Amino acid sequence: MSGALKGMRVLDLSAVVMAPLAARILGDMGADVIKVESPEGDSVRKIGPMRNPGMGPMYLHVNRNKRSIALDLKSSDGKAALHRLIKDADVLLYNIRPQAMARLGLAYEACRAINPGLIYVSACGFGERGPYAGRPAFDDLIQGLCAMPSLFARSSQGVPRYIPLSMVDRYMGQAVASAVLGAYVHKLNTGEGQQIEVPMFETMAECVLSDHSAGETFEPALGPPGYPRYLALERHPYETRDGHICLAMYTDQHWKNFFELIGSDLFDTDPRFNNLTSRTAHASSIHQFLEQQLRHRSTAEWLRAFEQADIPSNRLHSLESLAEDEHLQAVGFFDHSEHPSEGRLRTINPAARWSGTPLTVRRHAPRTGEHTREVLRELGYDEAAISAMLAAGSAVEPQA
């Protein structure tokens, strides 16, 4: 079966996680993704542990289903090769600063002159219309600007902390891929390309404020910002007699079932519990009540009881136990592959299931410049011209 995006060509001029993840998502759907790297390669390659230089685990996970061509875009030959790539591309995706693209002669108007149907996508830190335009943007910096560490401090009465994931980059990868797909549908309908800007700060600010604007949604405000249930000090996995359990009781029926389970009439007699508005307003005291109740049974006992009572719950995984989860094993989440240079790898399959055009893993994450010769041949370069570019350093391929 062919992927849904078979026939789409994407030039991935990006590095680290955000935009490379977006390109990988498109590649999983069948697009031909050509990763255009500098001779030094994507910086995320260097994050270990690794068996060989430049092939770290985060890079391997984010860059499957791509071909790598390594070009020195400051050289005339390297830039000329990129121009040939742009001519036949559907999408050019980058996450360096727009000013740097302009210095390389790759601003939108220059690329549009080569290919009027090009979808030109800037996965940038900040929108170009604001005073932060052009500032450096990394996951931790955007988390801070969007108040995420402050939410941790407020909900735990502790110090501000970053989320221990590249959360912004991961969320943004999905947002960038979504923008590309919308523009591609428009191109299929009209033949028109366009310029797209997907800024990290504005996108993540919307993510945070959609949950936490609260009373400030209204004018005049009906209260301060912040969703009390999310910010309650006690909102965490609950301690049981022998471990921890995750519990999510949202509906009135969940709470009725819980009080029947513990033999209590508080749902009917205590107004804190009998509707969502009241439970939200009294989130802290309700969490404290649950903490006291859940300590009296083991995790396994609670899980059995909650399943019988139709109350949403599950165990608290560690990183180690997550990798052994029975559901992930059953659905084929993990796979094993033999990488040409890295040997046997434990890989992660695409999660979504498509009946007609399934997502596939067709290519391993490439070494820097692994496909330089292949792509240059496709562009019409003969072997002598390719050898000359490699000798001059305007193109790079991996060492044997």
N, C-alpha and C positions, 0 to 999 in steps of 0.2 A: 504494500500500500504506500501511496505517496503522502508526504506530510501536507498539511493544509497550506503551507507557505512555499511549496515547491515552485521554483521559478523566481522567487524574490532573492535579490542579491543585496547583502548588507555589508558595508564597510565599517568595521569596528575600529575606530581610531582612539580607543579609550584604554584606561588602565585602572587598576585596583579592583573595586567590587561593583559599584553602582551601575555604570553603563555596560561593563562587560557582562554583568548578570542579565541586563536587558537584552543584549545581543545573544546570549546563550539561550534565553527563553525563545527568541525568534528562531534560533538554530534548532532547538528541540521540536519546533513546529514545522521544520523542513526547509527553512531558508538556507541559502548558501552564504555563510558568514565568513568573511575574510578579515582576519585580525591583522591590522597594519601596525607593526611595532617599530620602535626605534631599534637601532643595533644593540642597545643594552637590554631590551625587552621590558615587558610590563614589570613594574616595581613589586607587585604582589607575589611574583615568582620567588622572591627572596625570603618569604616568610616560611620558616621550617616547622617541623623537621622535614628532611628530604634525603633521598638517596643520591640524587645528582643535582648539581647547581642549577638554579632557576626553575625547579620543578617541585615547589612546595605544595602542601595539601590544599590550601585555600585556592591557589591558582588552578589546580587540577579540577576542583569541583565547579569552578565558575566559568571555565573556558573549554568545555567539551563542545563538540559539533562545530568546530571552527578550523579554518586553515590559517596558518601564520605566514605572513610575508614581512620581512624586516627590511626597512628602507631608511636611509638617511635623508629626511625631507628637507634638510638644509643644502643638499647637493642638487645640482640641476638634473642629473639623471634620476635620482630618487623621486624628485618632484614630478618629473615627466611621467614616470611609471604610475605614480598616484593619479595623475590627470587621466591616464588611460583607464584606470580602475573606475574613476568617478564617471566617466562617459557612459558606462554600461550599468551603473549601480542604481538601485531603487532607493537606498537609504544610506546616508552618511551619518554616523553617530559618533560624537566625541564628548569628552568631559574635561578637557583642558580649558583655560580661560579663553573667551572669545577674542580677546586682544592678542593672545598667542597664535590663534588660528589666523588672524589677520596678518600678523608678521610673517607667517609662512605662506602668505598669498592664498589662503584657503577660507577667506570670509565667504558669506553666503552668496553675494553677488558674483564673485569670481567662480565659485562652483556652479552656480546657476547658468553662467555663460557656457560652461562646458556641457552641462546636462540640465535643461530646463525642467525636466520631470523629476529632479532629485528631491527626496524628502531629507532635509538637512536638520539634524536634531542636536541641539545643545543641551546636555545634561549638566547644568551649571549649578553653582552654589546659590546665586542670588539673581533675581530678575534684573535685566539691564536698565530698567527705568528708575531704579532706586539708588540711594546713596551707598549701598553695600556692593554695588556691581563691581565685579573684578576682584573682590576680596577672596583670599584662599578659603576653601571650605572642606572640612573633614568631618567624619561622622561625629566625633566628640564635640566639635565646635557647634555643629548644627543642633545636636542634642541640647547643648547649653543654651543656645539662643531660643530654642523652643520650650524651655522651662522643664525639660524632662528630669534633670538631676534635682531640681527644686521640688518636683512632685515626690521623688524618693524621700527627700529630707522631710517634707511636710507629712508624708504618710507614715514615716518611721520615727519621727522626732530625732533624726540623726543628721549626719553630714550629707550634703548633696553627692549623689553617685551617678555615674553613667550606666546605662543598661549594658550588661556584659555581652553584647552582641553588636555586630555592625548593623544595628537595627535601621538606622536611617538609610544606609546604602541598600539594604535588602528591600525596604519599603519602596524606595525610589526606583530600584530596578524594575519592579512591577509597574510603577507609574509611567516610566519611560517606555516600556514595552507596550503598554496600553495606548500611549500617545502615537507610537509608530503604527500600530494596527489601525487606529482610526484614520490616520493620514493615508495609509496604504489603500484602504477601502475607497477613500475619496479619489486617489490616483487611478484606481481601477475603473471608477465610474466616469472620470473626467479627463484623465491623462495628465492632470496638473500635479506638480510637486509643490512644496511649500517649506517655509522655515518654521521650526518649532523650538520653543524654549521651555524646558521643564526644570524649574529652579527648586533646589533642595529646601531652602528656608521656607518659602511660601507654601510648598506642598506639605511639609511637616508641621508648620504652624497650623494649617487647616486640620491636620490629623489630631493634634493636641486639643485645639480649641473646640472642635466638634464634640469632644467628650466633656470639656471642662469650662466652657463659657458659662454654663449654668444660668444664674440669675442675670448676668450681664448680657445675655441674649436679648433682653428686653430694654426698651428705652421709655421711661426711666427704669433703671435696674431693679429687679425684684430680689436681689441678693448678691452676694459676692461670687466670684468665679470659683470653680472647683466642684467636682461631683463627689459628694460626701462618701458614698459607698466605696469608691475607688481609693479615697484618701484616708479611710479609717485606719488607725494605727494597728488594729487587730486583723485587718484583711491580709491574711497569709495562709498557707497550708496549716491545717489544724493538727495539733499534737494529739496522738492517740496513746493508748497504754504502751505500745511498742514501736511507734514510728510516727508517721504523718499521713494525712489524707487531704485531698482537695475536694471541696464541696461547693456546689453552686445551686442554691435554692432561690429561684426567682419568682415563681408564680405562687398565688395563694394556695393552690392545691399542693405544691411541694411542702409548704409550711404546715398545712393541715396534716399531711401524711407524716411529717416529722414528729409533730406533737402526739399523734396517735402511736407512733413507734416508741416514744419514750414515756407514754402514759400520762400526758399532761393536757390540761384544758386551757393553756395560756393563749392559744389562738383565738378563743372566744372571749376570754376574760381580760387580756392585756392588749390595749389598743395599739401598742407599738408594733404588733406582729400581723395584724389582720388586713393590711393593704400595702401596696408597694410604696406609695408616697410616705406613709408613716415609717415603714422599714428603712427607707432611704434617709429620712430625717434622724432616725435613731440608730444609724449603722454601727456606731462604736459600741453602744451598750448591747446590741444584738450579737455582734462578734464576740464580746466578752462572755455572753451567755452560752454561745456555742462552744467556746474554748473550755468552759467548765464541764459541759455535757460530754464532749467527745473524748475526754481523757479517761473515761471509765471503761472503754472497751478497746480491743485490739483493732488494728487496721483491717484485718481480714474479716472480723465480726461486723464491723461497720459497713464494709463493702458489700457483704452478703445482705445485710439488713436494708441498706439503701437501694440495692437492686430490686429486692422484693417490694419495696415501698415506692418504686419509680421516682427516686430522688437522684438527680445527677451527681455523680461522684467518681473519683478515680484515685489511684495511688499516686504518690509523688515520686517521680523518677529522678535518678541521678544521671549524669552523662553516660556512665557505664551501663546502667540498667536500661536506659533508653535504647541503646544500640542492640539490646537483646529482646526488645519488646515483642510479644507474641503476635500482635496484630501487624506490626511492620514486617515481621517474618512471613506471615501468611499472605499478605498482599504483594509480595515481591518488591518491597521498597528497596532493599539492598540487593546488590549484584556483585559479581566478581569479574574482573577483566584482566587481560594481559596487556600491559602497556609496552610498546616497543622498546622504550628506554628505561622505564621505571619498574618493570616487572609486574608482579601480581598486585592488584589494587582492590580494595573494597570500595565500591562505587554506589551512588545513590541514583535510582531510576526516577524519571519524571513521575510526579504523583498523580496527575490528572489522567483519566481514562477516556479516550475518544474511540467511538465505534468505527468510524469511517476513515479517519486520517490520524492514526495514533501518533503520539509523541514518541520519538525514537532517539537512541544514542547511536549515532552512526560513525562518529569520529572521536578518538581520544583527544585530550587537551594537548596541543602541539608544542614541541620545542620551539624556541625563538627562531623564526625564519625557516621552519621545517618545510614549508611549501613555497619558499621563495622561487625556486626554479620552476616549479609546476605552474604557479600563477603567472610568472613572467612569460612562459611559453604560451599560455592562453591569451596573453595580451599581444602576442605576435613577435616577441623578441626571439631572435635566433640564438644558438648556443654560443656563438662568438660574442654577441652583445651581452648576454647574461654573464659570461666569464669575465668580460671587461668590467661590468658593474660590480661583480664580486671582488675583483682584484683592486678596484678603486675604493671599495668600502661604501659605495652608494647603495648597495644591497648586501645582505648578510644571510648566510645559511649556517646551520649548526655544524660543529665539528663532528667528524666520524666518531 
